[in-house]
Amino acid sequence: MIKTRINPCLKASNGEFLHDAAVNGLGIILIPSFIVYREIERGALVPLLTNYTCPKLTAYAIYPQTRYLSQRVRVFIDFLVAQFKGTPYWDLCRQKAL
């Protein structure tokens, strides 16, 4: 693994601002693909470092410990599992770009 130190001239924590900066040619950004997938699909942005993966984020459904889980909670958890299962549609552009 090669490590390099960079001296950024622009830093931000706002996804929309970083999106606009990249689209306007102001540099390279590290940003979730759901913010820029449309620009990747139309060729306005190109994914770099495609073998690099950021640490995954995990979501948890937390509910009070009881002997029986209410049907509403069970249905909601099942809904969340179904919604987040598989590859999100916004990441399909990364697979096409490779």
N, CA, C and O atoms as a GROMACS GRO file, in nm:
protein
  392
    1MET      N    1   0.084  -0.117   0.000
    1MET     CA    2   0.000   0.000   0.000
    1MET      C    3   0.089   0.124   0.000
    1MET      O    4   0.186   0.133   0.076
    2ILE      N    5   0.056   0.219  -0.086
    2ILE     CA    6   0.129   0.344  -0.094
    2ILE      C    7   0.047   0.451  -0.024
    2ILE      O    8  -0.072   0.467  -0.049
    3LYS      N    9   0.113   0.524   0.063
    3LYS     CA   10   0.047   0.635   0.131
    3LYS      C   11   0.108   0.764   0.082
    3LYS      O   12   0.228   0.772   0.058
    4THR      N   13   0.026   0.863   0.067
    4THR     CA   14   0.074   0.994   0.026
    4THR      C   15   0.000   1.100   0.104
    4THR      O   16  -0.117   1.083   0.139
    5ARG      N   17   0.065   1.206   0.131
    5ARG     CA   18   0.004   1.317   0.204
    5ARG      C   19  -0.036   1.424   0.103
    5ARG      O   20   0.042   1.458   0.014
    6ILE      N   21  -0.154   1.476   0.117
    6ILE     CA   22  -0.199   1.582   0.027
    6ILE      C   23  -0.226   1.709   0.108
    6ILE      O   24  -0.253   1.703   0.228
    7ASN      N   25  -0.218   1.819   0.043
    7ASN     CA   26  -0.249   1.948   0.104
    7ASN      C   27  -0.368   2.008   0.031
    7ASN      O   28  -0.351   2.082  -0.066
    8PRO      N   29  -0.488   1.978   0.077
    8PRO     CA   30  -0.607   2.026   0.007
    8PRO      C   31  -0.619   2.177   0.016
    8PRO      O   32  -0.586   2.238   0.118
    9CYS      N   33  -0.665   2.237  -0.092
    9CYS     CA   34  -0.688   2.382  -0.091
    9CYS      C   35  -0.835   2.413  -0.064
    9CYS      O   36  -0.872   2.529  -0.045
   10LEU      N   37  -0.918   2.310  -0.063
   10LEU     CA   38  -1.061   2.328  -0.040
   10LEU      C   39  -1.112   2.210   0.041
   10LEU      O   40  -1.091   2.094   0.004
   11LYS      N   41  -1.177   2.238   0.153
   11LYS     CA   42  -1.237   2.134   0.235
   11LYS      C   43  -1.381   2.172   0.263
   11LYS      O   44  -1.413   2.290   0.277
   12ALA      N   45  -1.467   2.072   0.271
   12ALA     CA   46  -1.608   2.098   0.304
   12ALA      C   47  -1.671   1.970   0.355
   12ALA      O   48  -1.624   1.860   0.327
   13SER      N   49  -1.777   1.985   0.431
   13SER     CA   50  -1.852   1.870   0.479
   13SER      C   51  -1.993   1.869   0.421
   13SER      O   52  -2.079   1.796   0.470
   14ASN      N   53  -2.016   1.950   0.319
   14ASN     CA   54  -2.147   1.960   0.256
   14ASN      C   55  -2.143   1.889   0.122
   14ASN      O   56  -2.070   1.929   0.032
   15GLY      N   57  -2.222   1.783   0.109
   15GLY     CA   58  -2.222   1.702  -0.012
   15GLY      C   59  -2.259   1.780  -0.137
   15GLY      O   60  -2.199   1.759  -0.242
   16GLU      N   61  -2.356   1.868  -0.127
   16GLU     CA   62  -2.398   1.946  -0.244
   16GLU      C   63  -2.286   2.041  -0.289
   16GLU      O   64  -2.263   2.057  -0.409
   17PHE      N   65  -2.218   2.102  -0.194
   17PHE     CA   66  -2.107   2.190  -0.227
   17PHE      C   67  -1.994   2.113  -0.296
   17PHE      O   68  -1.941   2.158  -0.397
   18LEU      N   69  -1.958   1.997  -0.240
   18LEU     CA   70  -1.853   1.915  -0.300
   18LEU      C   71  -1.894   1.866  -0.438
   18LEU      O   72  -1.812   1.865  -0.530
   19HIS      N   73  -2.019   1.827  -0.453
   19HIS     CA   74  -2.073   1.786  -0.583
   19HIS      C   75  -2.052   1.897  -0.686
   19HIS      O   76  -1.998   1.873  -0.793
   20ASP      N   77  -2.094   2.019  -0.651
   20ASP     CA   78  -2.082   2.131  -0.744
   20ASP      C   79  -1.936   2.163  -0.775
   20ASP      O   80  -1.903   2.195  -0.889
   21ALA      N   81  -1.850   2.153  -0.675
   21ALA     CA   82  -1.707   2.179  -0.698
   21ALA      C   83  -1.650   2.080  -0.798
   21ALA      O   84  -1.577   2.120  -0.889
   22ALA      N   85  -1.681   1.953  -0.783
   22ALA     CA   86  -1.628   1.851  -0.875
   22ALA      C   87  -1.684   1.869  -1.015
   22ALA      O   88  -1.609   1.862  -1.113
   23VAL      N   89  -1.813   1.892  -1.026
   23VAL     CA   90  -1.876   1.911  -1.158
   23VAL      C   91  -1.814   2.031  -1.229
   23VAL      O   92  -1.804   2.032  -1.352
   24ASN      N   93  -1.774   2.132  -1.154
   24ASN     CA   94  -1.714   2.252  -1.212
   24ASN      C   95  -1.562   2.242  -1.226
   24ASN      O   96  -1.494   2.342  -1.251
   25GLY      N   97  -1.509   2.120  -1.209
   25GLY     CA   98  -1.367   2.097  -1.235
   25GLY      C   99  -1.271   2.148  -1.130
   25GLY      O  100  -1.155   2.173  -1.160
   26LEU      N  101  -1.317   2.162  -1.006
   26LEU     CA  102  -1.232   2.217  -0.902
   26LEU      C  103  -1.151   2.112  -0.826
   26LEU      O  104  -1.079   2.146  -0.733
   27GLY      N  105  -1.162   1.985  -0.864
   27GLY     CA  106  -1.080   1.885  -0.799
   27GLY      C  107  -1.146   1.750  -0.785
   27GLY      O  108  -1.249   1.721  -0.846
   28ILE      N  109  -1.084   1.669  -0.701
   28ILE     CA  110  -1.128   1.532  -0.675
   28ILE      C  111  -1.200   1.531  -0.540
   28ILE      O  112  -1.157   1.597  -0.445
   29ILE      N  113  -1.309   1.456  -0.534
   29ILE     CA  114  -1.386   1.449  -0.409
   29ILE      C  115  -1.402   1.304  -0.366
   29ILE      O  116  -1.401   1.212  -0.448
   30LEU      N  117  -1.418   1.285  -0.237
   30LEU     CA  118  -1.456   1.156  -0.179
   30LEU      C  119  -1.595   1.179  -0.121
   30LEU      O  120  -1.611   1.249  -0.021
   31ILE      N  121  -1.695   1.119  -0.186
   31ILE     CA  122  -1.834   1.150  -0.154
   31ILE      C  123  -1.919   1.026  -0.179
   31ILE      O  124  -1.886   0.946  -0.267
   32PRO      N  125  -2.028   1.008  -0.106
   32PRO     CA  126  -2.116   0.893  -0.133
   32PRO      C  127  -2.168   0.896  -0.276
   32PRO      O  128  -2.200   1.002  -0.330
   33SER      N  129  -2.177   0.780  -0.336
   33SER     CA  130  -2.218   0.772  -0.476
   33SER      C  131  -2.361   0.818  -0.499
   33SER      O  132  -2.394   0.861  -0.609
   34PHE      N  133  -2.449   0.811  -0.398
   34PHE     CA  134  -2.586   0.854  -0.421
   34PHE      C  135  -2.596   1.004  -0.447
   34PHE      O  136  -2.699   1.051  -0.497
   35ILE      N  137  -2.491   1.080  -0.416
   35ILE     CA  138  -2.492   1.223  -0.442
   35ILE      C  139  -2.450   1.253  -0.586
   35ILE      O  140  -2.494   1.353  -0.643
   36VAL      N  141  -2.366   1.168  -0.645
   36VAL     CA  142  -2.310   1.199  -0.776
   36VAL      C  143  -2.342   1.094  -0.884
   36VAL      O  144  -2.288   1.103  -0.994
   37TYR      N  145  -2.428   0.997  -0.856
   37TYR     CA  146  -2.448   0.889  -0.952
   37TYR      C  147  -2.502   0.939  -1.086
   37TYR      O  148  -2.469   0.883  -1.190
   38ARG      N  149  -2.584   1.042  -1.085
   38ARG     CA  150  -2.638   1.093  -1.212
   38ARG      C  151  -2.526   1.150  -1.300
   38ARG      O  152  -2.526   1.130  -1.421
   39GLU      N  153  -2.432   1.221  -1.238
   39GLU     CA  154  -2.322   1.279  -1.313
   39GLU      C  155  -2.227   1.170  -1.364
   39GLU      O  156  -2.168   1.184  -1.472
   40ILE      N  157  -2.212   1.063  -1.288
   40ILE     CA  158  -2.129   0.951  -1.334
   40ILE      C  159  -2.197   0.884  -1.453
   40ILE      O  160  -2.131   0.850  -1.552
   41GLU      N  161  -2.329   0.863  -1.444
   41GLU     CA  162  -2.403   0.799  -1.554
   41GLU      C  163  -2.393   0.878  -1.684
   41GLU      O  164  -2.382   0.818  -1.791
   42ARG      N  165  -2.397   1.009  -1.676
   42ARG     CA  166  -2.391   1.089  -1.800
   42ARG      C  167  -2.250   1.128  -1.840
   42ARG      O  168  -2.230   1.197  -1.940
   43GLY      N  169  -2.150   1.085  -1.761
   43GLY     CA  170  -2.011   1.108  -1.798
   43GLY      C  171  -1.952   1.240  -1.754
   43GLY      O  172  -1.840   1.272  -1.791
   44ALA      N  173  -2.026   1.318  -1.675
   44ALA     CA  174  -1.974   1.446  -1.626
   44ALA      C  175  -1.868   1.426  -1.519
   44ALA      O  176  -1.779   1.510  -1.503
   45LEU      N  177  -1.876   1.315  -1.446
   45LEU     CA  178  -1.775   1.279  -1.347
   45LEU      C  179  -1.730   1.136  -1.374
   45LEU      O  180  -1.806   1.054  -1.425
   46VAL      N  181  -1.606   1.108  -1.338
   46VAL     CA  182  -1.548   0.975  -1.360
   46VAL      C  183  -1.500   0.921  -1.226
   46VAL      O  184  -1.425   0.990  -1.156
   47PRO      N  185  -1.540   0.800  -1.188
   47PRO     CA  186  -1.492   0.743  -1.061
   47PRO      C  187  -1.341   0.717  -1.067
   47PRO      O  188  -1.290   0.667  -1.168
   48LEU      N  189  -1.272   0.751  -0.962
   48LEU     CA  190  -1.130   0.724  -0.947
   48LEU      C  191  -1.111   0.629  -0.830
   48LEU      O  192  -1.200   0.614  -0.747
   49LEU      N  193  -0.997   0.566  -0.824
   49LEU     CA  194  -0.965   0.475  -0.712
   49LEU      C  195  -1.079   0.376  -0.689
   49LEU      O  196  -1.125   0.358  -0.576
   50THR      N  197  -1.123   0.311  -0.796
   50THR     CA  198  -1.239   0.222  -0.788
   50THR      C  199  -1.213   0.098  -0.704
   50THR      O  200  -1.308   0.030  -0.663
   51ASN      N  201  -1.088   0.066  -0.677
   51ASN     CA  202  -1.057  -0.048  -0.590
   51ASN      C  203  -1.056  -0.009  -0.443
   51ASN      O  204  -1.048  -0.096  -0.356
   52TYR      N  205  -1.063   0.119  -0.415
   52TYR     CA  206  -1.064   0.167  -0.277
   52TYR      C  207  -1.207   0.163  -0.225
   52TYR      O  208  -1.300   0.206  -0.293
   53THR      N  209  -1.223   0.113  -0.105
   53THR     CA  210  -1.356   0.114  -0.043
   53THR      C  211  -1.348   0.184   0.091
   53THR      O  212  -1.257   0.162   0.170
   54CYS      N  213  -1.444   0.268   0.113
   54CYS     CA  214  -1.455   0.337   0.242
   54CYS      C  215  -1.512   0.240   0.344
   54CYS      O  216  -1.577   0.143   0.307
   55PRO      N  217  -1.488   0.265   0.471
   55PRO     CA  218  -1.548   0.180   0.573
   55PRO      C  219  -1.701   0.181   0.559
   55PRO      O  220  -1.762   0.285   0.536
   56LYS      N  221  -1.760   0.064   0.573
   56LYS     CA  222  -1.906   0.051   0.561
   56LYS      C  223  -1.973   0.108   0.686
   56LYS      O  224  -1.922   0.098   0.797
   57LEU      N  225  -2.088   0.167   0.665
   57LEU     CA  226  -2.171   0.214   0.775
   57LEU      C  227  -2.278   0.109   0.801
   57LEU      O  228  -2.327   0.045   0.707
   58THR      N  229  -2.314   0.091   0.923
   58THR     CA  230  -2.414  -0.008   0.959
   58THR      C  231  -2.530   0.062   1.028
   58THR      O  232  -2.510   0.154   1.108
   59ALA      N  233  -2.649   0.018   0.998
   59ALA     CA  234  -2.769   0.070   1.064
   59ALA      C  235  -2.827  -0.040   1.153
   59ALA      O  236  -2.824  -0.158   1.117
   60TYR      N  237  -2.878  -0.001   1.266
   60TYR     CA  238  -2.937  -0.095   1.359
   60TYR      C  239  -3.079  -0.054   1.392
   60TYR      O  240  -3.109   0.065   1.405
   61ALA      N  241  -3.166  -0.151   1.405
   61ALA     CA  242  -3.302  -0.126   1.454
   61ALA      C  243  -3.300  -0.162   1.603
   61ALA      O  244  -3.280  -0.278   1.640
   62ILE      N  245  -3.321  -0.063   1.685
   62ILE     CA  246  -3.314  -0.084   1.831
   62ILE      C  247  -3.454  -0.070   1.888
   62ILE      O  248  -3.526   0.025   1.859
   63TYR      N  249  -3.491  -0.168   1.968
   63TYR     CA  250  -3.623  -0.168   2.028
   63TYR      C  251  -3.612  -0.229   2.168
   63TYR      O  252  -3.516  -0.300   2.196
   64PRO      N  253  -3.709  -0.201   2.254
   64PRO     CA  254  -3.702  -0.253   2.391
   64PRO      C  255  -3.705  -0.406   2.393
   64PRO      O  256  -3.774  -0.470   2.314
   65GLN      N  257  -3.628  -0.462   2.484
   65GLN     CA  258  -3.624  -0.607   2.496
   65GLN      C  259  -3.755  -0.656   2.560
   65GLN      O  260  -3.789  -0.619   2.672
   66THR      N  261  -3.824  -0.738   2.486
   66THR     CA  262  -3.947  -0.799   2.537
   66THR      C  263  -3.949  -0.944   2.492
   66THR      O  264  -3.873  -0.984   2.404
   67ARG      N  265  -4.035  -1.018   2.552
   67ARG     CA  266  -4.044  -1.158   2.515
   67ARG      C  267  -4.098  -1.173   2.373
   67ARG      O  268  -4.053  -1.259   2.297
   68TYR      N  269  -4.195  -1.090   2.339
   68TYR     CA  270  -4.256  -1.096   2.206
   68TYR      C  271  -4.240  -0.961   2.137
   68TYR      O  272  -4.264  -0.856   2.197
   69LEU      N  273  -4.202  -0.965   2.014
   69LEU     CA  274  -4.186  -0.844   1.934
   69LEU      C  275  -4.322  -0.809   1.873
   69LEU      O  276  -4.389  -0.895   1.816
   70SER      N  277  -4.362  -0.682   1.886
   70SER     CA  278  -4.492  -0.644   1.830
   70SER      C  279  -4.490  -0.661   1.678
   70SER      O  280  -4.385  -0.652   1.614
   71GLN      N  281  -4.606  -0.686   1.622
   71GLN     CA  282  -4.615  -0.707   1.478
   71GLN      C  283  -4.574  -0.582   1.401
   71GLN      O  284  -4.512  -0.592   1.295
   72ARG      N  285  -4.606  -0.465   1.454
   72ARG     CA  286  -4.567  -0.340   1.387
   72ARG      C  287  -4.415  -0.328   1.377
   72ARG      O  288  -4.362  -0.293   1.272
   73VAL      N  289  -4.347  -0.359   1.485
   73VAL     CA  290  -4.201  -0.351   1.485
   73VAL      C  291  -4.144  -0.456   1.390
   73VAL      O  292  -4.052  -0.425   1.314
   74ARG      N  293  -4.195  -0.576   1.392
   74ARG     CA  294  -4.148  -0.683   1.303
   74ARG      C  295  -4.164  -0.644   1.156
   74ARG      O  296  -4.073  -0.664   1.076
   75VAL      N  297  -4.282  -0.589   1.122
   75VAL     CA  298  -4.308  -0.548   0.984
   75VAL      C  299  -4.212  -0.435   0.944
   75VAL      O  300  -4.162  -0.435   0.831
   76PHE      N  301  -4.188  -0.341   1.034
   76PHE     CA  302  -4.098  -0.230   1.004
   76PHE      C  303  -3.955  -0.280   0.982
   76PHE      O  304  -3.887  -0.236   0.889
   77ILE      N  305  -3.908  -0.371   1.067
   77ILE     CA  306  -3.773  -0.427   1.052
   77ILE      C  307  -3.763  -0.503   0.920
   77ILE      O  308  -3.663  -0.490   0.848
   78ASP      N  309  -3.863  -0.581   0.888
   78ASP     CA  310  -3.863  -0.654   0.760
   78ASP      C  311  -3.860  -0.557   0.642
   78ASP      O  312  -3.792  -0.583   0.542
   79PHE      N  313  -3.932  -0.446   0.654
   79PHE     CA  314  -3.932  -0.343   0.549
   79PHE      C  315  -3.792  -0.285   0.532
   79PHE      O  316  -3.744  -0.271   0.420
   80LEU      N  317  -3.726  -0.252   0.643
   80LEU     CA  318  -3.590  -0.196   0.636
   80LEU      C  319  -3.493  -0.294   0.571
   80LEU      O  320  -3.411  -0.256   0.487
   81VAL      N  321  -3.501  -0.419   0.609
   81VAL     CA  322  -3.414  -0.522   0.551
   81VAL      C  323  -3.434  -0.530   0.401
   81VAL      O  324  -3.337  -0.538   0.326
   82ALA      N  325  -3.559  -0.529   0.357
   82ALA     CA  326  -3.588  -0.537   0.213
   82ALA      C  327  -3.538  -0.413   0.139
   82ALA      O  328  -3.486  -0.424   0.028
   83GLN      N  329  -3.552  -0.296   0.199
   83GLN     CA  330  -3.511  -0.172   0.134
   83GLN      C  331  -3.359  -0.162   0.118
   83GLN      O  332  -3.311  -0.108   0.018
   84PHE      N  333  -3.284  -0.213   0.213
   84PHE     CA  334  -3.139  -0.200   0.210
   84PHE      C  335  -3.068  -0.325   0.160
   84PHE      O  336  -2.946  -0.334   0.169
   85LYS      N  337  -3.142  -0.420   0.108
   85LYS     CA  338  -3.085  -0.544   0.058
   85LYS      C  339  -3.028  -0.523  -0.082
   85LYS      O  340  -3.086  -0.451  -0.163
   86GLY      N  341  -2.915  -0.584  -0.110
   86GLY     CA  342  -2.857  -0.578  -0.244
   86GLY      C  343  -2.783  -0.448  -0.272
   86GLY      O  344  -2.755  -0.370  -0.182
   87THR      N  345  -2.753  -0.427  -0.399
   87THR     CA  346  -2.682  -0.308  -0.443
   87THR      C  347  -2.781  -0.195  -0.466
   87THR      O  348  -2.877  -0.212  -0.541
   88PRO      N  349  -2.758  -0.078  -0.404
   88PRO     CA  350  -2.848   0.034  -0.428
   88PRO      C  351  -2.840   0.080  -0.574
   88PRO      O  352  -2.736   0.067  -0.637
   89TYR      N  353  -2.950   0.132  -0.625
   89TYR     CA  354  -2.953   0.174  -0.766
   89TYR      C  355  -2.847   0.278  -0.798
   89TYR      O  356  -2.798   0.283  -0.910
   90TRP      N  357  -2.811   0.362  -0.701
   90TRP     CA  358  -2.710   0.465  -0.728
   90TRP      C  359  -2.569   0.408  -0.738
   90TRP      O  360  -2.480   0.476  -0.789
   91ASP      N  361  -2.546   0.286  -0.691
   91ASP     CA  362  -2.414   0.224  -0.706
   91ASP      C  363  -2.400   0.146  -0.836
   91ASP      O  364  -2.291   0.102  -0.870
   92LEU      N  365  -2.508   0.129  -0.910
   92LEU     CA  366  -2.500   0.059  -1.037
   92LEU      C  367  -2.413   0.136  -1.136
   92LEU      O  368  -2.349   0.076  -1.222
   93CYS      N  369  -2.410   0.269  -1.125
   93CYS     CA  370  -2.327   0.350  -1.215
   93CYS      C  371  -2.179   0.320  -1.194
   93CYS      O  372  -2.101   0.328  -1.289
   94ARG      N  373  -2.139   0.287  -1.073
   94ARG     CA  374  -1.998   0.253  -1.047
   94ARG      C  375  -1.962   0.123  -1.116
   94ARG      O  376  -1.851   0.109  -1.168
   95GLN      N  377  -2.055   0.027  -1.118
   95GLN     CA  378  -2.028  -0.100  -1.183
   95GLN      C  379  -2.018  -0.083  -1.334
   95GLN      O  380  -1.936  -0.148  -1.398
   96LYS      N  381  -2.101   0.006  -1.391
   96LYS     CA  382  -2.095   0.032  -1.536
   96LYS      C  383  -1.966   0.103  -1.574
   96LYS      O  384  -1.912   0.080  -1.682
   97ALA      N  385  -1.915   0.190  -1.484
   97ALA     CA  386  -1.797   0.270  -1.514
   97ALA      C  387  -1.670   0.185  -1.514
   97ALA      O  388  -1.569   0.223  -1.572
   98LEU      N  389  -1.675   0.069  -1.449
   98LEU     CA  390  -1.555  -0.015  -1.442
   98LEU      C  391  -1.535  -0.082  -1.569
   98LEU      O  392  -1.440  -0.159  -1.585
   0.00000   0.00000   0.00000
